[in-house]
Amino acid sequence: MNMDEYISEYAETLEEAIDYAQNNATFAVKNVDNYLYYLADVYSTSVIPGGCLGDL
């Protein structure tokens, strides 16, 4: 992985996105799926108490 790249697709699954968030913050902030899961949870929190991701 090249640190000079912009946001890209580094992980496909929720498990991979969580792994980046827990163990590799450098790439978590560059992975598009991390943003998508975050946005979905933030939006759903305003609609569903606790959000849509449940207990991870």
Secondary structure, DSSP 8 states (H G I E B T S, - for coil): --TT--SB----SHHHHHHHHHH-HHHHTTBHHHHHHHHHHHHHHHHSTT-SS---
